[in-house]
Amino acid sequence: MRSLFLMFLPLILFMGGCGDPGLRDNPFLTDYNTPFDAPPFDRIDDEHYLPALEEAIRQHRDEIDAIIDNPEEPTFENTIVAYDNAGELLRRVNSVFGGVRSAETNPRLQEIARETTPMLSSHSNEISMDQDLFERIRTVYENRHDKDLDREQMRLVEVYYRDFERNGAALPEEDRELLKELNERISMISLQLGENVLEETNNFILVMEDEEDLAGLPSGVISAAAEAAEREGLEDKWVITLHKPSWIPFVTYSERRDLREEIFTAFINRANNDNDYDNKDLFAELIQLRNQMARLLGFNNYAEYFLDIQMAQNPQNVYDFLDEIWPPSLNRAHMEIRDMEAIIEREGHGISLEPWDWWYYAEKVRQEKYELDEDELGPYFTIDNVKEGNFILANKLFGLTFEKRPEVPVYHEEVEAYEVFDYDGSHLGILFIDPHPRPGKRQGAWCGTYRSGSWENGERISPIVTIVMNFSRPSGGRPAMLSWSEVTTYFHEFGHALHNFFAEGRYRRTARSVPRDFVELPSQVLENWAGEPEMLKLYAKHYETGEPIPDNLIERLRRAEHFNQGFDMTEYLASSYLDMDWHTTDHGDEIDVLAFEEESMNRIDLPDEIVPRWRTTYFGHIHGPGYAAGYYVYRWAGVLDADAFMAFKETGDLFNQEVAERFRKYILAENALWEGMEAYVKFRGREPEIEPFLRQKGLK
């Protein structure tokens, strides 16, 4: 679950026209005149993006020049605030382009991205290393204690000065020029890596022509496979794709071991097929460039550079954390292997457990030990039920309400728009929900913004937030039924959305500025409510009868809460180790990607039966800058979210209003004022303890 709400630049209102007649009809360059000033997706064509971005870059450069050319002495207002406000049109266009390109791309958008990525990278480098601008910011920074700045203003000055230092503004000219070249090449590689993974995901399908190929599959999986075949133009056949809602149910239930191996092998070898979409050489180059960049900036490796501003602070602290939870996770995984091997031996097939067997035999263990299977749960967890569960939780904790707004334009017919109201009935923002996989949508789930919340002339500009998922589709005349993993993913992304809605702050840069290893706390904490009996009764209702989930099923679900946690933890931690190893190692001149990956996994004794959740060639989290050297953050934040949820549990009230108010204030709203641990201590009264996390994951 990859959370991406930081990747989109903030979006605010842009008023006014443009002198070029060829740009006057571009919807980005005029008033939107849409409900809630949402992007006019119904009027935006692919060809609008490039000229709008070019114009936005020009305007942004003019705004920066105006700051530099100001004859007055640099002040907080004429330099820091002016810089914070600059680039309104660029934020406006980039947020839409980035959001649509992730959720509904096409060859033309990819072509535009290849043209604009170096353009945007060059523009960013030009500004972040501009010596005249940096000198004005440095002047304000060095005199900050002599000015009457409040805490938020002081932090804004310090964060911007740090940004410029980390972007190379303080380097000698020769090094700055080299850094610009590195940044531009890095941005292009990151773009290409993602495009290759999307192509590889879409290019493979498993076609089944005989009914015997369907052995063991539930009716819902068969119906979905038949509908997928129809979309491919294949009559009287069944298709399994590399999208998780397709291949995971297949490997969970299919009795055809050879087909399980085929689809699983295709999945874990994406962008590793020595074809036009192979990522090995590209990733090797990316790692070299990142480390070169880090050394220019005074760090030994890229991990040191990234972690310098995170809660973890340095690579050793990350390794220490991973090393603490790896042994109990590995022990639990070996217990799960033994359970599955016992079933294999009892069945007498004479086979050894392989990675493509894990889901199949794990499901048998679950049914045998806990009398629980997804088919029994599914009717209670329709996609609408789970959506309603999130709305109910937001209402009980924070008083929010939601109203569907079909008049708001959307970029795809499957997307729904909701107006969000605060506890006092005031407008809080707009929420887009995009639930299902499509060929133009990258894999995973994420939260983004088409407009970040901000303030303008003392008036709040409300956010427009989007949560994007790849969940099971309706099939066989039945509504979309989510697996338990998809249920918790929904709550996770909804938690990111709440963070966007609640974030306060007068300035864009710090309004929701939190360390990467803190940012998953607001999302992951909501997962804790999903399986609580009191919460389940409110939203888990049978789609046919409307009856709430029965107590005996809740009890079996609760008994199975630690089911497969060894696998879940080890496959995740394996990728976290791999990420850290990539970004801490001095690789020399040559990198053999597969050999390095194998060496990394051997070092931690990853069982042969388990493959890392993300292998290098399709490890999207680290292909871009957001989670590179930072994939560990989900479990780091897991310690925070488990401890934070205990603050509610300890009161005996799952929806305790006093605790919810503190959580909203310190964790979600006042990010402009506090660093990660400062904020957490203000909420909890102390630093987090690891015990609730270990118990939650069945590791203690």
Residue pairs with C-beta under 8 A, 6 or more apart in sequence:
1 444
1 445
1 489
1 492
1 493
1 634
2 444
2 445
2 446
2 620
2 621
2 627
3 446
3 447
3 492
3 493
3 496
3 519
3 520
3 523
4 102
4 446
4 447
4 448
4 626
5 446
5 447
5 448
5 449
5 465
5 496
5 499
5 500
5 519
6 516
6 519
6 626
7 98
7 448
7 624
7 626
8 94
8 95
8 98
8 99
8 448
8 449
8 450
8 452
9 87
9 90
9 91
9 94
9 95
9 98
10 91
10 95
10 449
10 451
10 452
10 454
10 508
10 511
11 91
11 92
11 95
11 96
11 449
11 450
11 451
11 452
11 464
12 88
12 91
12 92
12 451
12 452
12 454
12 456
12 461
12 508
13 37
13 88
13 92
13 456
13 461
14 28
14 29
14 88
14 89
14 92
15 31
17 24
17 29
17 30
18 24
18 26
18 29
18 55
20 55
22 51
23 29
23 51
23 52
23 55
24 30
26 48
26 51
26 52
26 55
27 40
27 43
27 44
27 48
28 44
28 48
28 52
28 56
28 89
28 92
28 93
28 96
29 52
29 55
29 89
32 38
32 39
32 40
33 40
34 40
34 408
34 409
35 405
35 407
35 408
36 405
36 408
36 419
36 427
36 430
36 462
36 464
37 451
38 408
38 409
38 417
38 430
38 450
38 464
39 96
39 409
39 450
39 464
40 409
41 96
41 100
41 409
41 410
41 411
42 409
43 409
44 96
46 106
46 108
46 109
46 112
49 93
49 97
49 109
49 112
49 116
50 112
50 115
50 116
52 89
52 93
53 90
53 93
53 94
53 97
53 116
53 119
53 120
54 119
55 89
56 87
56 89
56 90
56 92
56 93
56 94
57 90
57 119
57 120
57 123
59 89
59 90
60 86
60 87
60 89
60 90
60 123
60 127
61 123
61 126
61 127
63 82
63 85
63 86
63 87
64 83
64 86
64 127
64 130
64 133
66 82
67 78
67 79
67 82
67 83
67 86
67 133
67 136
68 130
68 132
68 133
68 136
70 78
70 79
70 82
72 78
73 139
74 136
74 137
74 139
74 140
75 140
75 147
76 140
76 147
76 149
76 153
76 157
79 136
79 137
79 139
79 140
80 137
80 140
80 153
80 156
80 157
80 160
81 507
83 133
83 137
83 160
84 156
84 160
84 507
84 508
84 509
85 508
91 452
94 120
95 448
95 449
95 450
95 451
95 452
96 450
97 109
97 112
97 113
97 116
98 448
99 411
99 448
99 450
99 466
100 109
100 411
101 109
101 110
101 113
102 441
102 442
102 446
102 448
102 468
103 411
103 412
103 434
103 440
103 441
103 442
103 466
103 468
104 411
104 412
104 438
104 440
104 441
105 198
105 440
105 441
105 442
106 440
110 195
113 191
114 188
114 191
117 187
117 188
117 191
118 184
118 187
118 188
120 187
121 183
121 184
121 187
121 188
122 180
122 184
124 183
125 167
125 179
125 180
125 183
125 184
126 180
127 133
128 163
128 164
128 167
128 168
128 169
129 167
129 168
129 169
129 171
129 176
129 179
129 180
130 169
131 169
134 164
134 169
134 170
137 157
137 160
137 161
137 164
138 161
138 164
140 147
140 157
141 157
141 158
141 160
141 161
144 154
144 157
144 158
149 157
151 673
152 505
152 506
152 507
152 510
152 672
152 673
153 507
155 510
155 672
155 673
156 507
156 509
156 510
156 672
159 509
159 510
159 513
160 509
162 309
163 509
164 170
166 297
166 305
166 309
168 175
168 176
168 179
168 296
168 297
169 176
171 179
171 296
171 297
175 296
178 296
179 293
179 296
179 297
182 289
182 292
182 293
182 296
183 293
185 285
185 289
186 286
186 289
186 290
186 293
186 625
189 282
189 283
189 285
189 286
189 289
190 286
190 623
190 624
190 625
192 282
193 271
193 279
193 282
193 283
193 286
193 620
193 623
194 442
194 620
194 623
194 624
196 271
196 277
196 278
196 279
196 282
197 270
197 271
197 277
197 279
197 442
197 443
197 617
197 618
197 620
197 623
198 442
198 443
199 277
200 242
200 270
200 271
200 273
200 277
200 618
201 241
201 242
201 243
201 270
201 443
202 241
202 242
202 439
203 277
204 241
204 242
204 266
204 270
205 228
205 232
205 239
205 240
205 241
205 242
206 239
206 240
206 241
206 250
206 259
206 262
206 263
206 266
207 229
207 234
207 237
207 238
207 239
208 214
208 225
208 237
208 238
208 239
208 240
208 259
209 236
209 237
209 238
213 238
213 256
213 259
214 222
214 225
214 238
214 254
215 254
215 255
215 256
216 253
216 254
216 255
216 256
217 225
217 249
217 250
217 253
217 254
218 249
218 253
218 375
219 476
220 249
220 375
220 378
220 475
220 476
220 478
220 481
221 249
221 250
221 253
222 238
222 476
223 475
223 476
223 477
223 478
224 245
224 246
224 249
224 472
224 473
224 475
224 476
225 238
225 239
225 240
225 246
225 250
226 237
226 238
227 473
227 475
228 238
228 239
228 240
228 241
228 246
229 235
229 237
229 238
229 239
231 239
232 239
240 246
240 247
240 250
240 259
240 263
241 247
242 263
242 266
242 267
242 270
243 437
243 443
243 470
244 437
244 443
244 470
245 437
245 470
245 471
245 472
245 473
245 486
246 437
247 263
247 264
247 267
248 359
248 483
249 374
249 472
249 483
250 259
250 260
250 263
251 260
251 263
251 264
251 356
251 359
251 360
252 359
252 360
252 362
252 363
252 374
253 360
253 363
254 260
254 360
257 351
257 356
257 357
257 360
260 356
260 357
260 360
261 354
261 356
263 356
264 355
264 356
265 356
268 355
268 611
268 615
269 617
270 617
270 618
271 277
271 278
271 279
271 280
271 617
271 618
272 278
272 279
272 280
272 594
272 615
272 617
272 618
278 617
279 616
279 617
279 618
279 623
280 593
280 594
280 616
280 617
281 593
283 593
283 616
283 617
283 623
284 587
284 591
284 593
286 623
287 302
287 582
287 583
287 587
287 591
288 587
288 591
290 302
290 583
290 628
291 301
291 302
291 583
291 586
291 587
293 302
293 305
294 300
294 301
294 302
294 304
294 305
295 301
297 305
299 305
299 308
301 315
301 583
301 584
301 585
301 586
302 583
302 628
302 629
303 315
303 318
303 580
303 583
303 584
303 629
304 314
304 315
304 584
305 629
306 516
306 583
306 628
306 629
306 630
307 313
307 314
307 315
307 317
307 318
307 629
307 630
308 314
309 515
310 515
310 516
310 517
310 630
310 633
311 515
311 517
311 518
311 636
311 676
311 677
312 318
312 321
312 517
312 632
312 636
315 580
315 583
315 584
315 629
318 580
318 632
318 636
319 580
321 632
321 635
321 636
322 573
322 576
322 577
322 580
322 632
322 635
324 690
325 569
325 573
325 635
325 694
325 697
325 699
326 570
326 573
326 577
326 604
328 694
328 699
328 700
329 565
329 566
329 569
329 570
329 573
329 697
329 699
330 566
330 570
330 605
330 607
331 566
332 565
332 566
332 569
332 698
332 699
333 566
333 567
333 569
333 570
333 607
333 610
334 566
334 607
335 566
336 362
336 365
336 564
336 566
336 567
337 353
337 607
337 609
339 365
339 369
340 353
340 357
340 358
340 361
340 362
340 364
340 365
341 353
343 361
343 364
343 365
343 368
344 351
344 352
344 353
344 357
344 361
351 357
353 361
353 609
354 609
355 608
355 609
355 610
355 611
357 609
358 567
358 609
358 610
362 563
362 564
362 567
363 373
363 374
365 563
366 372
366 373
366 560
366 563
366 564
367 373
369 560
369 563
370 556
370 559
370 560
370 563
371 556
372 553
372 556
372 557
372 559
372 560
372 563
374 483
374 484
376 553
377 483
377 484
377 553
377 557
378 481
378 482
378 483
379 481
379 542
379 543
379 544
380 540
380 541
380 542
380 543
380 549
380 553
381 481
381 482
381 483
381 484
381 486
381 487
381 540
382 479
382 480
382 481
382 482
382 543
383 435
383 471
383 472
383 479
383 480
383 481
383 482
383 490
384 479
385 539
385 540
385 541
385 543
386 482
386 486
386 487
386 490
386 491
386 539
387 433
387 490
388 539
389 491
389 530
389 535
389 538
389 539
389 540
390 490
390 491
390 494
390 526
391 400
391 401
391 402
392 535
392 538
392 539
393 491
393 526
393 529
393 535
394 400
394 402
394 494
394 498
395 401
396 655
397 655
397 657
397 660
397 663
398 422
398 423
398 498
398 502
398 660
398 664
399 422
399 423
399 424
400 420
400 421
400 422
400 423
400 428
400 501
401 420
401 421
401 425
402 418
402 419
402 420
402 421
402 431
403 418
403 419
403 421
404 416
404 417
404 418
405 417
405 418
405 419
405 430
406 417
408 417
408 430
410 416
410 417
410 432
412 434
412 438
414 434
414 435
414 436
414 438
415 432
415 433
415 434
416 432
416 433
417 430
417 431
417 432
418 430
418 431
418 432
418 433
419 427
419 429
419 430
419 431
420 427
420 428
420 429
420 430
420 431
420 501
421 427
421 428
422 428
427 462
428 462
428 501
429 453
429 462
429 463
429 464
429 465
429 500
429 501
430 462
430 463
430 464
430 465
431 465
431 466
431 467
431 497
431 501
432 450
432 464
432 465
432 466
432 467
433 466
433 467
434 441
434 466
434 467
434 468
434 469
435 469
435 471
435 480
436 469
436 470
436 471
436 472
436 473
436 480
437 443
437 470
437 471
437 473
441 468
441 470
442 620
443 470
443 620
444 470
444 620
445 467
445 468
445 469
445 470
445 489
445 492
445 493
446 467
446 468
446 493
446 496
447 465
447 466
447 467
447 468
447 493
447 496
447 497
447 500
447 523
448 465
448 466
448 468
449 463
449 464
449 465
449 466
449 500
450 464
450 465
450 466
451 461
451 462
451 463
451 464
452 463
452 500
452 503
452 508
452 511
452 512
453 460
453 461
453 462
453 463
453 500
453 501
453 503
453 504
453 511
454 460
454 461
454 508
454 511
455 461
455 505
455 506
463 500
463 501
463 503
465 497
465 500
465 501
467 493
467 494
467 496
467 497
468 493
469 486
469 489
469 490
469 493
471 480
471 482
471 486
471 489
471 490
472 480
472 481
472 482
472 483
472 486
473 480
474 480
478 543
479 543
481 543
482 490
484 531
484 557
487 530
488 527
488 530
488 531
491 526
491 527
491 529
491 530
492 523
492 524
492 526
492 527
493 523
494 523
494 526
495 522
495 523
495 524
495 525
495 526
495 527
496 522
496 523
498 522
498 526
498 668
499 512
499 519
499 522
499 523
499 668
500 512
502 664
502 668
502 669
503 511
503 512
503 668
503 669
503 671
504 511
504 669
504 670
504 671
504 672
505 511
505 512
505 670
505 671
505 672
505 673
506 672
507 672
510 671
510 672
511 671
511 672
512 671
512 672
513 671
513 672
514 671
514 676
514 679
515 675
515 676
516 626
516 627
516 630
516 633
517 630
517 632
517 633
517 636
517 637
517 676
518 637
518 640
518 676
518 679
518 680
519 633
519 637
520 633
520 634
520 636
520 637
520 638
520 641
521 637
521 640
521 641
521 644
521 667
521 680
522 667
522 668
524 634
524 637
524 638
524 641
525 640
525 641
525 644
525 645
525 663
527 641
528 641
528 642
528 645
528 696
529 535
529 645
529 654
530 536
531 557
531 558
531 561
532 654
533 551
533 554
533 558
534 654
535 654
536 548
536 549
536 554
536 557
537 548
537 549
537 554
538 548
540 548
540 549
541 547
541 548
541 549
542 548
542 549
561 698
562 697
562 698
565 697
565 698
565 699
566 698
567 610
569 635
569 697
569 699
570 606
570 607
570 610
571 610
571 611
571 612
571 613
572 613
572 634
572 635
573 604
573 635
574 601
574 604
574 606
574 610
574 612
574 613
575 612
575 613
575 614
575 619
575 631
576 631
576 632
576 635
577 600
577 601
577 603
577 604
578 597
578 600
578 601
578 612
578 614
578 616
578 619
579 619
579 621
579 622
579 627
579 628
579 629
579 630
579 631
579 632
580 629
580 632
581 596
581 600
581 603
582 596
582 600
582 616
582 622
583 622
583 628
583 629
584 629
585 596
587 596
593 616
593 617
594 616
596 616
597 612
597 615
597 616
601 612
606 612
614 620
614 621
614 622
614 631
619 631
621 627
621 628
621 630
621 631
622 628
622 629
622 631
627 633
635 693
638 693
638 696
638 697
639 688
639 690
639 693
640 680
640 688
642 692
642 693
642 695
642 696
643 684
643 688
643 689
643 692
643 693
644 663
644 667
644 680
644 683
644 684
644 688
645 692
646 692
647 659
647 663
647 683
647 684
648 654
648 655
648 656
648 659
648 660
651 658
651 659
662 682
662 683
663 683
665 683
666 674
666 679
666 680
666 682
666 683
667 679
667 680
667 683
670 679
671 679
673 679
674 682
677 687
680 687
680 688
681 687
691 700
694 700
